[in-house]
Amino acid sequence: MNALCPPSHTSPWRLVVTDRFYTSVKLALELLHRRFDITGTIKTDRSGYAKDVVTTKDFKTVNKKRR
C-alpha cells in the first residue's frame, strides 16, 4: 500500500473513492487501519454489512415529464 500511495508530508490521511463492486466493510476497516478514508456505495448483500441498517424508502421523481 505504501508503494502505491507513499506517506505525505502535508497530510497523514488519504481518501479512497470506490464503486459498489469494490466497496466492502472489510476493505473499509483495513483502509481505516492504514489511515485511509473511504467513501462509496455498498451492496447490502456484502458480508459484514449489518442488515439492521437497510431501510426501504420510496423516492419521489423530481421533474418527471407528464403525458
PABALUM-189425 format. One record per atom (N, C-alpha, C, O): x negated, z, y negated; residue number from 1. Coordinates in nm, 2 decimals. Layout:
{site {X Z Y} NUM};
...
% end
This chain:
{site {-0.08 0.00 0.12} 1};
{site {0.00 0.00 0.00} 1};
{site {-0.09 0.00 -0.13} 1};
{site {-0.06 -0.07 -0.22} 1};
{site {-0.20 0.08 -0.12} 2};
{site {-0.28 0.08 -0.24} 2};
{site {-0.35 -0.05 -0.26} 2};
{site {-0.39 -0.09 -0.38} 2};
{site {-0.38 -0.13 -0.16} 3};
{site {-0.44 -0.26 -0.17} 3};
{site {-0.34 -0.36 -0.24} 3};
{site {-0.38 -0.44 -0.32} 3};
{site {-0.21 -0.34 -0.21} 4};
{site {-0.11 -0.43 -0.27} 4};
{site {-0.08 -0.39 -0.42} 4};
{site {-0.07 -0.47 -0.50} 4};
{site {-0.07 -0.26 -0.44} 5};
{site {-0.04 -0.20 -0.57} 5};
{site {-0.14 -0.09 -0.60} 5};
{site {-0.11 0.03 -0.57} 5};
{site {-0.26 -0.12 -0.66} 6};
{site {-0.35 -0.02 -0.68} 6};
{site {-0.30 0.08 -0.79} 6};
{site {-0.22 0.04 -0.87} 6};
{site {-0.35 0.20 -0.78} 7};
{site {-0.31 0.30 -0.88} 7};
{site {-0.34 0.26 -1.03} 7};
{site {-0.44 0.19 -1.05} 7};
{site {-0.24 0.29 -1.11} 8};
{site {-0.26 0.25 -1.25} 8};
{site {-0.31 0.37 -1.34} 8};
{site {-0.28 0.49 -1.31} 8};
{site {-0.39 0.34 -1.44} 9};
{site {-0.44 0.44 -1.53} 9};
{site {-0.33 0.48 -1.63} 9};
{site {-0.34 0.59 -1.69} 9};
{site {-0.24 0.39 -1.66} 10};
{site {-0.14 0.42 -1.76} 10};
{site {-0.01 0.50 -1.71} 10};
{site {0.05 0.57 -1.78} 10};
{site {0.02 0.47 -1.58} 11};
{site {0.14 0.54 -1.53} 11};
{site {0.12 0.57 -1.38} 11};
{site {0.07 0.48 -1.31} 11};
{site {0.15 0.69 -1.33} 12};
{site {0.13 0.72 -1.19} 12};
{site {0.25 0.66 -1.10} 12};
{site {0.24 0.67 -0.98} 12};
{site {0.35 0.61 -1.16} 13};
{site {0.47 0.56 -1.09} 13};
{site {0.48 0.41 -1.09} 13};
{site {0.44 0.34 -1.18} 13};
{site {0.55 0.36 -0.99} 14};
{site {0.58 0.22 -0.97} 14};
{site {0.73 0.20 -0.94} 14};
{site {0.79 0.30 -0.88} 14};
{site {0.78 0.09 -0.97} 15};
{site {0.92 0.06 -0.94} 15};
{site {0.93 -0.06 -0.84} 15};
{site {0.87 -0.16 -0.87} 15};
{site {1.00 -0.04 -0.73} 16};
{site {1.03 -0.15 -0.64} 16};
{site {1.18 -0.18 -0.64} 16};
{site {1.26 -0.09 -0.63} 16};
{site {1.21 -0.31 -0.65} 17};
{site {1.35 -0.35 -0.65} 17};
{site {1.37 -0.43 -0.53} 17};
{site {1.30 -0.53 -0.50} 17};
{site {1.47 -0.40 -0.45} 18};
{site {1.50 -0.46 -0.32} 18};
{site {1.64 -0.52 -0.32} 18};
{site {1.73 -0.47 -0.39} 18};
{site {1.66 -0.61 -0.23} 19};
{site {1.80 -0.66 -0.20} 19};
{site {1.85 -0.58 -0.08} 19};
{site {1.77 -0.51 -0.01} 19};
{site {1.97 -0.60 -0.04} 20};
{site {2.03 -0.52 0.07} 20};
{site {1.97 -0.55 0.20} 20};
{site {1.99 -0.47 0.30} 20};
{site {1.90 -0.66 0.22} 21};
{site {1.84 -0.69 0.35} 21};
{site {1.72 -0.59 0.38} 21};
{site {1.70 -0.55 0.49} 21};
{site {1.64 -0.56 0.27} 22};
{site {1.52 -0.47 0.29} 22};
{site {1.55 -0.33 0.26} 22};
{site {1.47 -0.24 0.30} 22};
{site {1.65 -0.29 0.19} 23};
{site {1.68 -0.15 0.15} 23};
{site {1.72 -0.07 0.26} 23};
{site {1.81 -0.10 0.34} 23};
{site {1.66 0.05 0.28} 24};
{site {1.70 0.15 0.38} 24};
{site {1.66 0.29 0.32} 24};
{site {1.58 0.30 0.24} 24};
{site {1.72 0.39 0.38} 25};
{site {1.69 0.53 0.34} 25};
{site {1.55 0.56 0.38} 25};
{site {1.48 0.62 0.31} 25};
{site {1.51 0.51 0.50} 26};
{site {1.37 0.54 0.55} 26};
{site {1.27 0.48 0.45} 26};
{site {1.17 0.55 0.42} 26};
{site {1.29 0.36 0.41} 27};
{site {1.20 0.29 0.32} 27};
{site {1.20 0.37 0.18} 27};
{site {1.09 0.39 0.13} 27};
{site {1.31 0.41 0.13} 28};
{site {1.32 0.48 0.01} 28};
{site {1.24 0.61 0.01} 28};
{site {1.17 0.65 -0.08} 28};
{site {1.26 0.68 0.12} 29};
{site {1.18 0.81 0.13} 29};
{site {1.03 0.79 0.14} 29};
{site {0.96 0.87 0.09} 29};
{site {0.99 0.69 0.22} 30};
{site {0.85 0.66 0.23} 30};
{site {0.79 0.62 0.09} 30};
{site {0.68 0.66 0.06} 30};
{site {0.86 0.53 0.02} 31};
{site {0.81 0.49 -0.11} 31};
{site {0.81 0.61 -0.21} 31};
{site {0.71 0.62 -0.29} 31};
{site {0.91 0.69 -0.20} 32};
{site {0.91 0.81 -0.29} 32};
{site {0.79 0.90 -0.26} 32};
{site {0.73 0.96 -0.35} 32};
{site {0.76 0.92 -0.13} 33};
{site {0.64 1.00 -0.09} 33};
{site {0.51 0.94 -0.15} 33};
{site {0.42 1.01 -0.18} 33};
{site {0.51 0.80 -0.16} 34};
{site {0.39 0.74 -0.22} 34};
{site {0.40 0.72 -0.37} 34};
{site {0.32 0.64 -0.43} 34};
{site {0.49 0.79 -0.43} 35};
{site {0.51 0.78 -0.58} 35};
{site {0.56 0.65 -0.63} 35};
{site {0.52 0.60 -0.74} 35};
{site {0.65 0.58 -0.55} 36};
{site {0.71 0.46 -0.59} 36};
{site {0.86 0.49 -0.61} 36};
{site {0.92 0.57 -0.53} 36};
{site {0.92 0.44 -0.72} 37};
{site {1.07 0.45 -0.73} 37};
{site {1.12 0.32 -0.67} 37};
{site {1.06 0.22 -0.67} 37};
{site {1.25 0.33 -0.61} 38};
{site {1.31 0.21 -0.55} 38};
{site {1.45 0.21 -0.60} 38};
{site {1.52 0.31 -0.62} 38};
{site {1.50 0.08 -0.63} 39};
{site {1.64 0.06 -0.66} 39};
{site {1.68 -0.06 -0.59} 39};
{site {1.61 -0.16 -0.57} 39};
{site {1.81 -0.07 -0.55} 40};
{site {1.86 -0.18 -0.48} 40};
{site {1.99 -0.15 -0.41} 40};
{site {2.04 -0.03 -0.41} 40};
{site {2.06 -0.25 -0.36} 41};
{site {2.18 -0.22 -0.29} 41};
{site {2.15 -0.19 -0.14} 41};
{site {2.04 -0.23 -0.09} 41};
{site {2.24 -0.12 -0.08} 42};
{site {2.21 -0.09 0.06} 42};
{site {2.34 -0.12 0.14} 42};
{site {2.45 -0.10 0.10} 42};
{site {2.32 -0.17 0.26} 43};
{site {2.43 -0.19 0.35} 43};
{site {2.47 -0.05 0.41} 43};
{site {2.38 0.03 0.45} 43};
{site {2.60 -0.03 0.42} 44};
{site {2.65 0.10 0.46} 44};
{site {2.63 0.12 0.61} 44};
{site {2.65 0.23 0.66} 44};
{site {2.59 0.02 0.69} 45};
{site {2.57 0.04 0.83} 45};
{site {2.43 0.06 0.87} 45};
{site {2.39 0.06 0.99} 45};
{site {2.34 0.08 0.77} 46};
{site {2.20 0.11 0.80} 46};
{site {2.18 0.25 0.85} 46};
{site {2.26 0.34 0.82} 46};
{site {2.08 0.27 0.94} 47};
{site {2.05 0.41 0.99} 47};
{site {2.00 0.50 0.88} 47};
{site {1.93 0.45 0.79} 47};
{site {2.05 0.62 0.88} 48};
{site {2.01 0.72 0.78} 48};
{site {2.10 0.72 0.66} 48};
{site {2.09 0.81 0.57} 48};
{site {2.20 0.63 0.65} 49};
{site {2.29 0.63 0.54} 49};
{site {2.41 0.72 0.57} 49};
{site {2.47 0.72 0.68} 49};
{site {2.44 0.82 0.48} 50};
{site {2.54 0.91 0.50} 50};
{site {2.68 0.85 0.49} 50};
{site {2.71 0.79 0.39} 50};
{site {2.76 0.86 0.60} 51};
{site {2.89 0.80 0.60} 51};
{site {2.98 0.86 0.50} 51};
{site {3.08 0.80 0.46} 51};
{site {2.96 0.99 0.46} 52};
{site {3.04 1.06 0.36} 52};
{site {3.03 1.00 0.22} 52};
{site {3.11 1.02 0.13} 52};
{site {2.92 0.92 0.20} 53};
{site {2.90 0.86 0.07} 53};
{site {2.99 0.74 0.04} 53};
{site {3.02 0.70 -0.07} 53};
{site {3.03 0.67 0.15} 54};
{site {3.10 0.55 0.14} 54};
{site {3.24 0.58 0.08} 54};
{site {3.31 0.66 0.13} 54};
{site {3.27 0.50 -0.03} 55};
{site {3.40 0.51 -0.09} 55};
{site {3.47 0.37 -0.09} 55};
{site {3.40 0.27 -0.09} 55};
{site {3.60 0.37 -0.08} 56};
{site {3.67 0.25 -0.09} 56};
{site {3.74 0.25 -0.22} 56};
{site {3.81 0.34 -0.26} 56};
{site {3.72 0.14 -0.30} 57};
{site {3.78 0.13 -0.43} 57};
{site {3.83 -0.01 -0.45} 57};
{site {3.75 -0.11 -0.42} 57};
{site {3.94 -0.03 -0.50} 58};
{site {3.99 -0.16 -0.53} 58};
{site {3.94 -0.20 -0.67} 58};
{site {3.97 -0.13 -0.77} 58};
{site {3.87 -0.31 -0.68} 59};
{site {3.82 -0.35 -0.81} 59};
{site {3.91 -0.46 -0.87} 59};
{site {3.96 -0.55 -0.80} 59};
{site {3.93 -0.45 -1.00} 60};
{site {4.02 -0.55 -1.07} 60};
{site {3.93 -0.66 -1.11} 60};
{site {3.81 -0.64 -1.16} 60};
{site {3.98 -0.78 -1.11} 61};
{site {3.91 -0.90 -1.15} 61};
{site {3.94 -0.91 -1.30} 61};
{site {4.05 -0.91 -1.35} 61};
{site {3.83 -0.93 -1.38} 62};
{site {3.84 -0.94 -1.52} 62};
{site {3.84 -1.09 -1.56} 62};
{site {3.77 -1.17 -1.50} 62};
{site {3.93 -1.13 -1.65} 63};
{site {3.94 -1.26 -1.70} 63};
{site {3.97 -1.36 -1.59} 63};
{site {3.92 -1.47 -1.58} 63};
{site {4.06 -1.32 -1.50} 64};
{site {4.10 -1.41 -1.39} 64};
{site {4.19 -1.52 -1.45} 64};
{site {4.28 -1.49 -1.52} 64};
{site {4.16 -1.64 -1.41} 65};
{site {4.25 -1.75 -1.46} 65};
{site {4.38 -1.75 -1.39} 65};
{site {4.40 -1.73 -1.27} 65};
{site {4.48 -1.76 -1.48} 66};
{site {4.62 -1.76 -1.43} 66};
{site {4.67 -1.90 -1.41} 66};
{site {4.64 -1.99 -1.49} 66};
{site {4.76 -1.92 -1.31} 67};
{site {4.81 -2.05 -1.29} 67};
{site {4.95 -2.07 -1.35} 67};
{site {5.01 -2.17 -1.34} 67};
% end
